[in-house]
Amino acid sequence: MHDLEAHNAVVRFAEKLAILLGESGMSRMSARVFAFVLADDADTYTAKELADGLQVSPAAISGAVRQLVSAGLMTKGREPGARSDYYRMDDDDVWGTIMAQRKPFLQRYVDLLTEGAREIGADGAGGRRLRETVEFYRFMDDELAHTLERWQVRRAAWLEEEARRTD
C-alpha cells in the first residue's frame, strides 16, 4: 500500500508541476512526463512505464518524449538486445545541464536579431527595438555563463551538506 501511496503522491505532484510548466509554454503531455520523471525514483522509463505511471495511452507518451528529447530535457537510449527504447533525465545537475543547453539559442537570437536590425535599418523604432533586444540577449548570454559558474559552486556546497545530512 505504501508504494501505491508514494506513486499517487508523485502523480499528484507531477500534475501540479505540469500545470505550471504548461503556463510557461510547455505542451501539457510533455509537462506531465517531465514532471513525473523529475519526481519519480526510477532511473529509466520505457514509453509503456510512463504511460502506466501517468495512466495515459502510450500514443500520448510518444509525442511527449519526442518533444522532450528534442528539447534536450530527456535522453533516449536502448539496451543491446532490448525491443523498447528507454528515456531518462540526466541526474548529474539536471537544471545546470538544461540551462547550459539554452546557451546556443541565445546566440542564435543575437545573430538573427542583428541581421534583422541591419536589414530593417537603424533609424526607425523597429530597428531600435531590435538592437535593444540584441543587447538584452547578449546580456542574458553573459549572465547565464556567470550564473552557471555560481550554480556549480552553490551545487557543490549543497551536495556536501546533503551528504552530511544523510550520514
N, CA, C and O of each residue as an XYZ file, in Angstrom:
668
protein
N       0.825     -1.192      0.000
C       0.000      0.000      0.000
C       0.868      1.255      0.000
O       0.531      2.242     -0.652
N       1.993      1.220      0.734
C       2.869      2.387      0.801
C       3.367      2.780     -0.593
O       3.423      3.964     -0.922
N       3.733      1.768     -1.423
C       4.200      2.063     -2.776
C       3.125      2.757     -3.594
O       3.426      3.675     -4.357
N       1.876      2.334     -3.448
C       0.769      2.973     -4.162
C       0.583      4.404     -3.677
O       0.347      5.305     -4.482
N       0.686      4.620     -2.387
C       0.570      5.969     -1.831
C       1.690      6.863     -2.358
O       1.455      8.009     -2.739
N       2.903      6.327     -2.376
C       4.042      7.096     -2.876
C       3.858      7.423     -4.352
O       4.113      8.548     -4.781
N       3.413      6.433     -5.129
C       3.169      6.654     -6.554
C       2.106      7.731     -6.749
O       2.272      8.630     -7.573
N       1.020      7.639     -5.996
C      -0.057      8.625     -6.117
C       0.432     10.024     -5.746
O       0.017     11.009     -6.358
N       1.298     10.115     -4.763
C       1.859     11.410     -4.380
C       2.697     11.989     -5.522
O       2.630     13.184     -5.806
N       3.481     11.136     -6.168
C       4.287     11.579     -7.309
C       3.382     12.069     -8.431
O       3.633     13.123     -9.017
N       2.339     11.317     -8.733
C       1.420     11.694     -9.820
C       0.707     13.003     -9.485
O       0.569     13.868    -10.350
N       0.254     13.158     -8.244
C      -0.409     14.413     -7.850
C       0.541     15.599     -8.002
O       0.176     16.643     -8.541
N       1.769     15.412     -7.514
C       2.745     16.485     -7.659
C       3.029     16.772     -9.132
O       3.080     17.930     -9.544
N       3.212     15.714     -9.924
C       3.509     15.887    -11.351
C       2.408     16.676    -12.044
O       2.688     17.514    -12.901
N       1.171     16.415    -11.680
C       0.055     17.158    -12.281
C       0.130     18.641    -11.933
O      -0.111     19.496    -12.785
N       0.464     18.944    -10.680
C       0.578     20.348    -10.262
C       1.726     21.051    -10.996
O       1.568     22.166    -11.494
N       2.883     20.383    -11.053
C       4.022     20.975    -11.742
C       3.737     21.098    -13.234
O       4.146     22.075    -13.861
N       3.046     20.129    -13.806
C       2.718     20.173    -15.238
C       1.858     21.390    -15.568
O       2.012     21.987    -16.634
N       0.970     21.754    -14.676
C       0.147     22.946    -14.911
C       1.042     24.177    -14.984
O       0.888     25.009    -15.878
N       1.975     24.294    -14.047
C       2.893     25.432    -14.043
C       3.768     25.426    -15.302
O       3.949     26.466    -15.935
N       4.307     24.269    -15.665
C       5.130     24.172    -16.860
C       4.319     24.507    -18.108
O       4.830     25.134    -19.036
N       3.054     24.088    -18.128
C       2.174     24.420    -19.247
C       1.947     25.918    -19.349
O       1.918     26.475    -20.447
N       1.787     26.566    -18.214
C       1.615     28.020    -18.212
C       2.876     28.719    -18.705
O       2.821     29.862    -19.158
N       4.010     28.030    -18.617
C       5.279     28.580    -19.096
C       5.524     28.262    -20.563
O       6.534     28.683    -21.127
N       4.611     27.524    -21.187
C       4.727     27.269    -22.617
C       4.980     25.833    -23.026
O       4.969     25.537    -24.221
N       5.208     24.932    -22.090
C       5.438     23.533    -22.444
C       4.099     22.866    -22.741
O       3.094     23.166    -22.096
N       4.086     21.969    -23.710
C       2.837     21.259    -24.012
C       2.414     20.428    -22.799
O       3.250     19.991    -22.008
N       1.129     20.224    -22.672
C       0.564     19.581    -21.473
C       1.148     18.189    -21.219
O       1.578     17.897    -20.103
N       1.168     17.339    -22.227
C       1.651     15.970    -22.001
C       3.160     15.950    -21.770
O       3.640     15.182    -20.936
N       3.907     16.767    -22.482
C       5.355     16.842    -22.235
C       5.616     17.318    -20.819
O       6.514     16.811    -20.147
N       4.841     18.284    -20.362
C       4.981     18.789    -18.998
C       4.681     17.694    -17.988
O       5.379     17.576    -16.981
N       3.656     16.895    -18.240
C       3.308     15.806    -17.321
C       4.426     14.771    -17.259
O       4.797     14.320    -16.176
N       4.966     14.391    -18.423
C       6.041     13.401    -18.463
C       7.279     13.952    -17.763
O       7.881     13.267    -16.936
N       7.661     15.181    -18.088
C       8.845     15.784    -17.476
C       8.702     15.838    -15.957
O       9.616     15.451    -15.229
N       7.572     16.310    -15.490
C       7.340     16.437    -14.048
C       7.350     15.068    -13.374
O       7.892     14.925    -12.278
N       6.764     14.072    -14.010
C       6.733     12.721    -13.453
C       8.148     12.166    -13.319
O       8.508     11.633    -12.269
N       8.953     12.289    -14.378
C      10.312     11.752    -14.365
C      11.176     12.521    -13.368
O      12.049     11.938    -12.725
N      10.940     13.814    -13.239
C      11.683     14.618    -12.276
C      11.426     14.149    -10.846
O      12.346     14.106    -10.030
N      10.182     13.802    -10.546
C       9.794     13.477     -9.171
C       9.878     11.995     -8.824
O      10.004     11.651     -7.648
N       9.811     11.119     -9.804
C       9.791      9.687     -9.541
C      11.211      9.169     -9.304
O      12.187      9.812     -9.692
N      11.317      8.014     -8.672
C      12.627      7.482     -8.275
C      13.342      6.651     -9.332
O      14.548      6.436     -9.211
N      12.657      6.180    -10.350
C      13.300      5.302    -11.331
C      14.356      6.071    -12.127
O      14.268      7.289    -12.284
N      15.346      5.346    -12.619
C      16.404      5.968    -13.429
C      16.017      6.063    -14.899
O      16.327      7.047    -15.571
N      15.330      5.024    -15.395
C      14.927      4.992    -16.798
C      13.474      4.547    -16.892
O      12.922      3.942    -15.973
N      12.878      4.865    -18.028
C      11.471      4.536    -18.256
C      11.275      4.140    -19.709
O      11.834      4.763    -20.612
N      10.483      3.106    -19.930
C      10.014      2.842    -21.282
C       8.755      3.689    -21.489
O       8.195      4.231    -20.536
N       8.328      3.792    -22.730
C       7.091      4.534    -23.010
C       5.919      3.885    -22.276
O       5.032      4.580    -21.781
N       5.916      2.567    -22.206
C       4.832      1.867    -21.507
C       4.842      2.197    -20.019
O       3.788      2.420    -19.424
N       6.025      2.228    -19.419
C       6.114      2.563    -17.993
C       5.641      3.995    -17.724
O       4.984      4.263    -16.718
N       5.980      4.893    -18.621
C       5.500      6.272    -18.470
C       3.987      6.331    -18.624
O       3.304      7.011    -17.859
N       3.468      5.616    -19.616
C       2.019      5.598    -19.835
C       1.301      5.006    -18.629
O       0.291      5.543    -18.175
N       1.826      3.897    -18.112
C       1.220      3.275    -16.930
C       1.306      4.205    -15.721
O       0.346      4.350    -14.965
N       2.461      4.826    -15.552
C       2.654      5.699    -14.404
C       1.727      6.900    -14.411
O       1.230      7.319    -13.366
N       1.494      7.455    -15.605
C       0.629      8.627    -15.729
C      -0.811      8.269    -16.079
O      -1.676      9.141    -16.165
N      -1.056      6.983    -16.279
C      -2.387      6.483    -16.632
C      -2.915      7.147    -17.905
O      -4.029      7.670    -17.942
N      -2.081      7.109    -18.942
C      -2.445      7.644    -20.250
C      -2.077      6.607    -21.301
O      -1.463      5.588    -20.985
N      -2.446      6.864    -22.538
C      -2.140      5.920    -23.604
C      -0.681      6.042    -24.030
O      -0.098      7.123    -23.952
N      -0.093      4.940    -24.479
C       1.283      5.013    -24.991
C       1.419      6.001    -26.152
O       2.478      6.603    -26.328
N       0.373      6.169    -26.933
C       0.429      7.121    -28.042
C       0.625      8.547    -27.532
O       1.330      9.341    -28.154
N       0.010      8.865    -26.417
C       0.177     10.201    -25.831
C       1.618     10.410    -25.381
O       2.146     11.520    -25.459
N       2.239      9.359    -24.918
C       3.623      9.442    -24.428
C       4.591      9.646    -25.587
O       5.576     10.371    -25.449
N       4.326      9.024    -26.709
C       5.232      9.060    -27.848
C       5.576     10.487    -28.270
O       6.752     10.825    -28.401
N       4.584     11.304    -28.479
C       4.836     12.683    -28.886
C       5.506     13.494    -27.791
O       6.352     14.345    -28.066
N       5.126     13.227    -26.553
C       5.695     13.971    -25.425
C       7.188     13.694    -25.280
O       7.979     14.628    -25.148
N       7.580     12.426    -25.302
C       9.003     12.124    -25.132
C       9.803     12.595    -26.345
O      10.955     13.002    -26.202
N       9.210     12.543    -27.524
C       9.892     13.051    -28.713
C      10.212     14.545    -28.527
O      11.312     14.999    -28.844
N       9.239     15.289    -28.013
C       9.439     16.715    -27.772
C      10.490     16.947    -26.678
O      11.342     17.825    -26.816
N      10.435     16.178    -25.613
C      11.393     16.342    -24.518
C      12.816     15.981    -24.938
O      13.771     16.653    -24.548
N      12.955     14.930    -25.725
C      14.277     14.537    -26.227
C      14.802     15.620    -27.172
O      15.969     16.004    -27.098
N      13.950     16.100    -28.042
C      14.338     17.142    -28.988
C      14.785     18.411    -28.268
O      15.713     19.084    -28.716
N      14.130     18.739    -27.158
C      14.468     19.930    -26.388
C      15.668     19.710    -25.472
O      16.135     20.655    -24.837
N      16.177     18.475    -25.391
C      17.320     18.186    -24.539
C      16.968     18.010    -23.077
O      17.852     18.023    -22.221
N      15.675     17.844    -22.776
C      15.255     17.681    -21.391
C      15.303     16.225    -20.940
O      15.322     15.939    -19.742
N      15.323     15.308    -21.902
C      15.475     13.878    -21.610
C      16.358     13.283    -22.698
O      16.534     13.867    -23.767
N      16.907     12.112    -22.405
C      17.672     11.397    -23.420
C      16.976     10.080    -23.734
O      16.211      9.549    -22.928
N      17.258      9.577    -24.908
C      16.661      8.332    -25.375
C      17.794      7.340    -25.605
O      18.860      7.701    -26.103
N      17.550      6.088    -25.238
C      18.549      5.056    -25.451
C      17.891      3.709    -25.624
O      16.669      3.581    -25.551
N      18.711      2.713    -25.852
C      18.220      1.338    -25.969
C      19.328      0.408    -25.550
O      20.463      0.520    -26.014
N      18.998     -0.503    -24.676
C      19.955     -1.516    -24.248
C      20.146     -2.521    -25.381
O      19.195     -2.813    -26.108
N      21.359     -3.056    -25.545
C      21.575     -4.074    -26.580
C      20.607     -5.245    -26.412
O      20.463     -5.794    -25.320
N      19.959     -5.610    -27.486
C      19.021     -6.726    -27.471
C      17.622     -6.368    -26.996
O      16.707     -7.184    -27.105
N      17.443     -5.174    -26.476
C      16.115     -4.765    -25.978
C      15.221     -4.374    -27.160
O      15.703     -3.943    -28.208
N      13.924     -4.533    -26.967
C      12.963     -4.189    -28.010
C      12.405     -2.785    -27.839
O      11.838     -2.219    -28.773
N      12.562     -2.233    -26.668
C      11.983     -0.918    -26.387
C      13.060      0.106    -26.074
O      14.078     -0.203    -25.454
N      12.814      1.325    -26.514
C      13.674      2.436    -26.128
C      13.409      2.764    -24.667
O      12.353      2.440    -24.124
N      14.370      3.403    -24.049
C      14.149      3.917    -22.701
C      14.437      5.417    -22.716
O      15.140      5.930    -23.587
N      13.886      6.081    -21.749
C      14.046      7.522    -21.614
C      14.542      7.817    -20.220
O      14.184      7.129    -19.264
N      15.363      8.836    -20.105
C      15.891      9.195    -18.795
C      16.195     10.681    -18.769
O      16.322     11.338    -19.802
N      16.306     11.177    -17.567
C      16.727     12.541    -17.327
C      18.148     12.457    -16.798
O      18.459     11.585    -15.986
N      19.006     13.349    -17.245
C      20.379     13.365    -16.763
C      20.381     13.843    -15.319
O      20.149     15.023    -15.055
N      20.640     12.937    -14.383
C      20.593     13.265    -12.956
C      21.800     14.059    -12.481
O      21.774     14.618    -11.385
N      22.846     14.119    -13.275
C      24.008     14.880    -12.848
C      23.790     16.339    -13.209
O      24.130     16.773    -14.310
N      23.224     17.089    -12.280
C      22.954     18.511    -12.451
C      21.884     18.748    -13.515
O      22.146     19.342    -14.560
N      20.692     18.276    -13.230
C      19.562     18.389    -14.150
C      19.403     19.828    -14.647
O      19.390     20.074    -15.853
N      19.285     20.764    -13.726
C      18.954     22.142    -14.126
C      20.142     22.863    -14.722
O      19.960     23.673    -15.631
N      21.351     22.606    -14.250
C      22.527     23.209    -14.873
C      22.674     22.740    -16.307
O      23.004     23.525    -17.196
N      22.426     21.454    -16.531
C      22.502     20.901    -17.883
C      21.447     21.527    -18.781
O      21.739     21.915    -19.912
N      20.229     21.624    -18.280
C      19.140     22.208    -19.072
C      19.457     23.652    -19.427
O      19.280     24.065    -20.573
N      19.925     24.422    -18.451
C      20.210     25.834    -18.720
C      21.400     25.988    -19.667
O      21.386     26.863    -20.532
N      22.414     25.163    -19.518
C      23.576     25.239    -20.413
C      23.172     24.923    -21.851
O      23.746     25.472    -22.792
N      22.196     24.049    -22.024
C      21.724     23.721    -23.365
C      21.001     24.899    -24.012
O      20.838     24.923    -25.232
N      20.573     25.859    -23.228
C      19.877     27.036    -23.756
C      20.843     28.075    -24.304
O      20.450     28.938    -25.089
N      22.098     27.997    -23.896
C      23.078     28.997    -24.294
C      23.197     29.152    -25.826
O      23.185     30.287    -26.303
N      23.308     28.093    -26.598
C      23.399     28.278    -28.055
C      22.180     28.997    -28.654
O      22.296     29.697    -29.660
N      21.020     28.818    -28.028
C      19.832     29.501    -28.540
C      19.951     31.009    -28.352
O      19.473     31.778    -29.186
N      20.582     31.434    -27.268
C      20.771     32.865    -27.051
C      21.605     33.463    -28.180
O      21.300     34.550    -28.671
N      22.642     32.764    -28.588
C      23.476     33.260    -29.690
C      22.697     33.269    -30.994
O      22.870     34.173    -31.810
N      21.855     32.292    -31.198
C      21.036     32.283    -32.420
C      20.098     33.487    -32.455
O      19.883     34.088    -33.508
N      19.537     33.837    -31.278
C      18.707     35.042    -31.208
C      19.525     36.280    -31.561
O      19.084     37.121    -32.344
N      20.719     36.386    -30.978
C      21.579     37.539    -31.260
C      21.855     37.634    -32.754
O      21.741     38.709    -33.343
N      22.215     36.521    -33.362
C      22.539     36.525    -34.791
C      21.348     36.942    -35.638
O      21.478     37.791    -36.520
N      20.189     36.352    -35.376
C      19.004     36.662    -36.172
C      18.544     38.109    -35.959
O      18.204     38.803    -36.918
N      18.535     38.554    -34.709
C      18.102     39.918    -34.425
C      19.075     40.952    -34.990
O      18.647     42.010    -35.451
N      20.365     40.662    -34.961
C      21.360     41.560    -35.545
C      21.125     41.676    -37.050
O      21.157     42.772    -37.611
N      20.891     40.546    -37.688
C      20.601     40.543    -39.121
C      19.319     41.334    -39.412
O      19.261     42.115    -40.362
N      18.303     41.120    -38.586
C      17.051     41.842    -38.774
C      17.216     43.335    -38.606
O      16.660     44.106    -39.388
N      17.965     43.762    -37.606
C      18.196     45.196    -37.389
C      18.953     45.803    -38.564
O      18.671     46.927    -38.977
N      19.907     45.061    -39.097
C      20.671     45.528    -40.253
C      19.761     45.672    -41.477
O      19.840     46.664    -42.201
N      18.901     44.680    -41.701
C      18.014     44.708    -42.867
C      16.929     45.775    -42.733
O      16.587     46.440    -43.711
N      16.398     45.934    -41.552
C      15.304     46.880    -41.326
C      15.824     48.312    -41.291
O      15.157     49.238    -41.751
N      17.008     48.479    -40.745
C      17.595     49.808    -40.639
C      17.567     50.301    -39.207
O      16.735     49.894    -38.397
N      18.501     51.187    -38.925
C      18.692     51.643    -37.558
C      17.854     52.862    -37.202
O      17.746     53.205    -36.024
N      17.269     53.511    -38.169
C      16.639     54.809    -37.917
C      15.276     54.719    -37.258
O      14.904     55.607    -36.490
N      14.532     53.678    -37.537
C      13.159     53.609    -37.041
C      13.050     52.966    -35.668
O      14.017     52.440    -35.117
N      11.836     53.030    -35.140
C      11.557     52.449    -33.825
C      11.759     50.933    -33.832
O      12.252     50.370    -32.855
N      11.383     50.271    -34.929
C      11.563     48.819    -35.011
C      13.023     48.425    -34.951
O      13.385     47.483    -34.245
N      13.864     49.134    -35.682
C      15.299     48.870    -35.662
C      15.887     49.080    -34.274
O      16.715     48.292    -33.817
N      15.446     50.165    -33.591
C      15.922     50.423    -32.229
C      15.506     49.299    -31.287
O      16.301     48.855    -30.458
N      14.244     48.830    -31.412
C      13.781     47.733    -30.537
C      14.572     46.452    -30.805
O      14.892     45.711    -29.876
N      14.886     46.195    -32.075
C      15.685     45.007    -32.394
C      17.091     45.126    -31.819
O      17.616     44.157    -31.270
N      17.710     46.305    -31.939
C      19.055     46.488    -31.375
C      19.035     46.336    -29.856
O      19.944     45.749    -29.271
N      17.988     46.871    -29.223
C      17.878     46.705    -27.769
C      17.695     45.239    -27.402
O      18.240     44.769    -26.403
N      16.930     44.521    -28.212
C      16.727     43.093    -27.949
C      18.036     42.328    -28.106
O      18.308     41.397    -27.349
N      18.852     42.721    -29.097
C      20.180     42.116    -29.256
C      20.990     42.323    -27.982
O      21.612     41.387    -27.478
N      20.984     43.535    -27.468
C      21.737     43.801    -26.239
C      21.200     42.999    -25.064
O      21.967     42.519    -24.229
N      19.881     42.856    -25.002
C      19.282     42.051    -23.935
C      19.787     40.613    -24.013
O      20.202     40.050    -23.000
N      19.757     40.016    -25.200
C      20.197     38.628    -25.332
C      21.701     38.483    -25.110
O      22.144     37.460    -24.588
N      22.485     39.473    -25.491
C      23.916     39.425    -25.174
C      24.112     39.450    -23.661
O      24.917     38.698    -23.112
N      23.365     40.326    -23.000
C      23.417     40.403    -21.544
C      23.021     39.064    -20.929
O      23.705     38.568    -20.034
N      21.932     38.481    -21.396
C      21.468     37.204    -20.855
C      22.505     36.107    -21.083
O      22.711     35.258    -20.216
N      23.154     36.122    -22.239
C      24.188     35.132    -22.534
C      25.348     35.275    -21.554
O      25.823     34.282    -21.002
N      25.803     36.507    -21.338
C      26.880     36.740    -20.366
C      26.458     36.326    -18.964
O      27.207     35.647    -18.261
N      25.281     36.727    -18.563
C      24.795     36.427    -17.217
C      24.589     34.933    -17.014
O      24.856     34.412    -15.932
N      24.116     34.240    -18.046
C      23.913     32.800    -17.920
C      25.239     32.101    -17.654
O      25.309     31.184    -16.835
N      26.290     32.533    -18.345
C      27.602     31.919    -18.119
C      28.031     32.122    -16.657
O      28.494     31.185    -16.006
N      27.877     33.330    -16.157
C      28.247     33.614    -14.762
C      27.337     32.864    -13.787
O      27.794     32.342    -12.770
N      26.065     32.821    -14.107
C      25.108     32.129    -13.238
C      25.430     30.643    -13.159
O      25.369     30.056    -12.079
N      25.769     30.033    -14.279
C      26.110     28.609    -14.268
C      27.373     28.348    -13.454
O      27.468     27.332    -12.765
N      28.343     29.262    -13.531
C      29.545     29.115    -12.698
C      29.185     29.206    -11.223
O      29.635     28.389    -10.420
N      28.376     30.198    -10.862
C      27.962     30.340     -9.460
C      27.125     29.150     -9.022
O      27.226     28.711     -7.877
N      26.303     28.626     -9.914
C      25.491     27.454     -9.587
C      26.379     26.263     -9.254
O      26.081     25.518     -8.320
N      27.461     26.070     -9.998
C      28.345     24.929     -9.729
C      28.928     25.015     -8.320
O      29.034     24.002     -7.629
N      29.304     26.213     -7.897
C      29.823     26.406     -6.540
C      28.725     26.118     -5.523
O      28.932     25.387     -4.553
N      27.567     26.698     -5.759
C      26.458     26.501     -4.812
C      26.018     25.039     -4.780
O      25.730     24.500     -3.711
N      25.966     24.400     -5.942
C      25.561     22.988     -6.006
C      26.541     22.116     -5.245
O      26.128     21.205     -4.527
N      27.838     22.380     -5.391
C      28.850     21.593     -4.677
C      28.659     21.726     -3.170
O      28.757     20.740     -2.440
N      28.387     22.938     -2.707
C      28.152     23.146     -1.270
C      26.875     22.437     -0.832
O      26.831     21.834      0.240
N      25.856     22.509     -1.649
C      24.588     21.846     -1.323
C      24.772     20.335     -1.275
O      24.274     19.681     -0.359
N      25.479     19.774     -2.247
C      25.722     18.325     -2.259
C      26.504     17.893     -1.026
O      26.234     16.842     -0.445
N      27.469     18.709     -0.634
C      28.239     18.413      0.573
C      27.336     18.412      1.798
O      27.424     17.522      2.643
N      26.482     19.398      1.889
C      25.531     19.482      3.013
C      24.561     18.311      2.981
O      24.245     17.751      4.031
N      24.085     17.930      1.813
C      23.180     16.788      1.683
C      23.859     15.510      2.142
O      23.242     14.675      2.804
N      25.137     15.357      1.790
C      25.888     14.164      2.202
C      26.016     14.120      3.724
O      25.876     13.058      4.331
N      26.278     15.258      4.331
C      26.374     15.308      5.795
C      25.017     15.021      6.436
O      24.938     14.330      7.453
N      23.974     15.542      5.851
C      22.627     15.379      6.399
C      22.182     13.913      6.358
O      21.477     13.458      7.259
N      22.580     13.185      5.340
C      22.128     11.799      5.189
C      23.058     10.798      5.863
O      22.731      9.615      5.957
N      24.202     11.255      6.328
C      25.131     10.325      7.035
C      24.705     10.086      8.448
O      25.364      9.341      9.173
